[in-house]
């Protein structure tokens, strides 16, 4: 196939199909109808003499040929985007979809304020939040499945992933209001729970993959202790709801725990030992380092976090 014979609009369709794995969603992404996307795919198949995408259930899965072409198409479109970008970036003129990734901590505590802020500044920007994945943030950034992740620091971060610290996330203990064991121990909200009592209590744990241990357990091991984890669920809010309706307790990010006291019959206590507060970072692919719109998104996210005062001090045990 000769370059002059290729309609460059087809490259946009191809890239959207790689990202969305659906003709309908790809069309929504780039402003085309589903039949127009299907027609473009037919032309792409003819141009490259390959199926490019095969249906598997509800998804359109790239063939090996399409997977090889995907990073080339993405890089080419990025170059063209930079070429035609106006020299003076104005958020009010921006028409773009940003796909973010984060836990329900992000969706509950950050996204409402971020959405309100962006709607005022850039009303034609669409924000999409994907739920936290299991250990594949670098891949999702590399494949442009997401534009920005709001996640704990990645150990041995790949070279092509850029990062910026956003806030720290200390732990606190969440329990139902009037929890019998804590009340019997004469503890008031804010008090540090004694270590022996902490280990005796039944715990709920937020775990994306069902693993029944976390950072708190690794800290307990240093003290030669363990706790009784009776429940794991993949979302912080699910943990909080379980705690509110039972004798379970949970070590949660302090910001999230405090937020739950406004809507649930729960109270917040301090842990009996210090736990290293994870640093939550913004993570993105280095290809977006100098992209004006992406830089604006990152700064808006940081401004939103600063306004929410999420970077609180580590609760200390007496």
C-alpha positions in Angstrom: 0.0 0.0 0.0 1.3 3.5 -1.0 1.2 6.2 1.6 -0.6 8.6 -0.8 -3.4 6.1 -1.1 -4.1 6.1 2.6 -6.9 8.4 4.0 -5.4 9.7 7.2 -8.8 9.9 8.7 -8.7 6.1 8.8 -5.8 6.3 11.2 -8.0 8.2 13.7 -10.7 5.4 13.4 -8.1 2.7 13.8 -6.7 4.4 17.0 -10.1 4.8 18.4 -10.9 1.1 17.8 -7.7 0.1 19.5 -8.6 2.2 22.5 -12.3 1.4 22.8 -12.6 -2.2 21.4 -16.0 -1.3 20.1 -17.3 0.4 16.9 -20.0 2.3 18.9 -17.6 3.6 21.6 -15.0 4.4 19.0 -17.5 6.4 17.1 -18.5 8.3 20.2 -14.9 9.1 20.9 -14.2 10.7 17.5 -17.7 11.9 16.6 -18.7 9.3 14.0 -21.7 7.0 13.7 -21.3 3.3 14.2 -22.0 2.6 10.5 -19.3 5.1 9.5 -16.8 3.4 11.8 -17.7 0.0 10.3 -17.3 1.4 6.8 -13.9 2.8 7.8 -12.9 -0.5 9.3 -13.7 -2.2 6.0 -11.4 0.2 4.2 -8.7 -0.3 6.8 -8.9 -4.1 6.3 -8.6 -3.7 2.6 -5.7 -1.3 2.9 -3.7 -3.5 5.3 -4.9 -6.9 3.9 -5.7 -8.0 7.5 -8.8 -8.4 9.6 -7.2 -6.0 12.2 -10.0 -6.6 14.7 -12.0 -9.8 15.4 -15.1 -10.0 17.5 -14.8 -11.8 20.9 -18.0 -11.5 22.9 -18.9 -7.8 23.0 -15.3 -6.7 22.2 -13.4 -6.2 19.0 -9.9 -7.7 19.8 -6.9 -6.4 17.8 -5.1 -9.0 15.6 -1.3 -9.2 16.0 -1.0 -7.0 13.0 -3.2 -4.3 14.6 -1.3 -4.6 17.9 2.0 -3.9 16.0 0.4 -0.9 14.2 -1.2 0.6 17.3 1.8 2.4 18.8 2.9 3.7 15.4 -0.6 5.1 14.7 -0.7 6.7 18.2 2.6 8.3 17.8 1.7 9.6 14.3 -1.5 11.1 15.6 0.3 12.7 18.6 2.7 14.4 16.2 -0.1 15.7 14.0 -2.0 17.0 17.1 1.1 18.9 18.2 1.5 20.3 14.7 -2.0 21.7 14.5 -2.3 22.8 18.1 -2.8 26.5 18.5 0.3 28.3 19.9 -1.8 29.8 22.7 -3.6 27.1 24.7 -7.1 28.1 25.8 -9.0 25.6 28.0 -12.3 27.2 27.0 -11.6 26.1 23.3 -10.6 22.5 24.3 -12.7 19.6 22.9 -11.2 16.4 24.3 -12.0 13.3 26.3 -9.7 12.5 29.2 -9.8 9.0 30.7 -8.5 8.8 34.3 -8.0 5.8 36.5 -8.4 5.6 40.3 -10.2 4.0 43.1 -13.5 5.0 44.6 -11.4 7.2 46.9 -10.9 9.3 43.8 -14.4 9.1 42.5 -16.0 10.1 45.8 -13.5 12.6 47.2 -11.9 14.2 44.1 -14.0 13.8 41.0 -17.0 15.9 42.0 -14.9 18.9 42.6 -12.7 18.3 39.6 -15.7 17.9 37.4 -17.2 21.1 38.7 -13.9 23.0 38.2 -13.4 21.7 34.7 -17.0 22.4 33.6 -16.5 26.0 34.5 -13.1 26.4 32.7 -13.5 23.9 29.8 -17.1 23.0 29.3 -16.5 20.8 26.2 -14.1 18.5 28.0 -15.4 15.0 28.9 -14.0 13.2 31.9 -14.1 9.5 32.3 -12.9 7.6 35.3 -12.0 3.9 35.1 -11.8 1.8 38.3 -8.4 0.9 39.6 -6.8 -2.0 37.7 -4.6 -4.8 39.1 -1.0 -3.9 38.6 -1.1 -2.9 35.0 -1.1 0.9 35.2 2.1 1.2 33.1 0.6 -0.9 30.3 -2.7 1.1 30.3 -0.7 4.3 30.1 1.5 2.9 27.4 -1.5 1.8 25.3 -3.3 5.1 25.8 -6.2 3.3 27.5 -6.0 6.0 30.2 -4.5 9.5 30.1 -3.8 9.8 33.8 -3.8 7.6 36.9 -4.2 8.7 40.5 -2.5 5.8 42.3 0.0 5.0 45.0 3.7 5.2 44.0 4.6 2.4 41.6 7.8 0.5 42.7 10.4 0.4 40.0 8.5 2.9 37.9 9.1 2.3 34.1 11.2 5.0 32.4 8.3 6.0 30.1 6.0 6.7 33.0 6.2 10.2 34.4 4.9 11.0 37.9 4.1 13.9 40.3 3.3 13.6 44.0 -0.2 14.6 44.8 -0.8 13.9 48.5 0.0 11.4 51.2 -2.6 8.9 52.4 -2.2 8.0 56.2 -4.4 5.3 57.8 -7.0 5.6 60.5 -9.3 3.0 62.0 -13.0 3.1 61.1 -15.6 1.5 63.4 -19.4 1.6 63.8 -20.6 4.3 66.2 -20.8 2.8 69.7 -18.8 -0.2 68.7 -19.2 -2.5 71.8 -15.5 -3.6 72.1 -14.2 0.0 71.7 -16.9 1.4 74.0 -16.1 -1.3 76.7 -12.4 -0.3 76.5 -13.4 3.3 77.3 -12.2 4.6 74.0 -13.5 7.8 72.4 -13.2 8.8 68.7 -9.7 9.9 67.9 -8.1 7.7 70.6 -5.5 5.2 69.7 -6.8 1.6 69.9 -4.4 -0.6 72.0 -2.5 -3.1 70.0 -3.9 -6.2 71.7 -7.5 -5.0 71.1 -6.7 -4.0 67.5 -5.5 -7.6 66.8 -8.5 -9.1 68.5 -11.1 -7.2 66.4 -12.5 -8.5 63.2 -11.3 -6.5 60.2 -12.6 -5.6 56.8 -10.0 -4.9 54.1 -10.2 -3.1 50.8 -8.5 -5.5 48.3 -8.8 -5.2 44.6 -7.7 -8.8 43.9 -9.0 -10.5 47.1 -5.7 -10.7 48.9 -6.3 -10.7 52.6 -3.2 -8.8 53.6 -2.1 -5.2 53.1 0.3 -2.6 54.3 -1.1 -2.7 57.8 -0.4 -6.4 58.0 3.2 -6.0 56.9 3.6 -3.4 59.7 2.0 -5.8 62.2 4.5 -8.5 61.1 7.3 -6.2 62.2 5.8 -6.2 65.7 5.4 -10.0 65.6 1.6 -9.7 65.4 -1.3 -10.4 63.1 -5.0 -9.4 62.8 -8.2 -11.2 62.0 -9.3 -10.2 58.4 -12.9 -11.4 58.1 -13.9 -9.7 54.8 -12.3 -8.3 51.7 -14.1 -6.1 49.1 -12.6 -4.2 46.2 -13.9 -0.8 47.1 -13.3 1.5 50.0 -17.0 2.4 50.2 -17.9 -1.2 50.4 -15.6 -1.6 53.4 -17.1 1.5 55.1 -20.7 0.2 54.6 -19.8 -3.2 56.0 -18.2 -1.5 59.0 -21.2 0.7 59.6 -23.5 -2.4 59.8 -21.4 -4.8 61.9 -18.7 -5.2 64.5 -16.0 -5.1 61.8 -13.4 -2.4 61.8 -11.2 -1.2 59.0 -7.9 0.6 58.5 -8.7 3.1 55.7 -7.2 6.2 54.3 -7.8 8.8 57.0 -9.3 11.3 54.5 -11.8 8.7 53.3 -12.6 7.5 56.8 -13.4 11.1 57.9 -15.6 11.6 54.9 -17.7 8.5 55.7 -18.6 10.0 59.2 -20.8 12.5 57.3 -23.0 9.9 55.8 -22.7 6.7 57.9 -23.0 5.9 61.6 -19.2 5.4 62.0 -16.4 6.9 64.0 -12.6 7.3 63.4 -9.9 6.1 65.8 -6.1 6.1 65.6 -4.1 3.0 64.9 -1.9 1.6 67.7 1.3 2.0 65.7 2.6 4.2 62.9 2.1 3.0 59.4 4.1 4.6 56.5 1.6 6.8 54.7 1.6 5.9 51.0 2.2 8.7 48.6 -0.5 9.1 46.0 0.8 10.3 42.6 -0.4 11.5 39.3 1.0 9.0 36.7 1.1 9.6 32.9 3.1 8.5 29.8 6.1 10.6 29.0 4.6 11.3 25.5 2.3 13.7 27.3 4.9 15.6 29.2 4.8 18.7 27.1 1.2 18.4 25.8 -0.5 21.7 26.7 -3.9 20.2 27.4 -2.5 17.3 29.4 -0.4 19.7 31.5 -3.5 21.8 32.1 -5.4 18.7 33.2 -2.6 17.7 35.6 -2.4 21.2 37.1 -6.2 21.3 37.5 -6.1 18.0 39.3 -3.4 19.3 41.7 -5.3 22.5 42.3 -8.4 20.5 43.1 -6.5 18.3 45.5 -4.9 21.3 47.2 -8.3 23.0 47.6 -9.7 19.8 49.2 -6.8 19.8 51.7 -6.3 16.1 51.2 -2.6 16.2 52.3 -3.2 15.7 56.0 -0.7 14.6 58.6 -0.2 11.0 59.7 -2.4 10.3 62.7 -0.2 9.5 65.7 -0.7 6.9 68.4 -0.3 7.9 72.0 
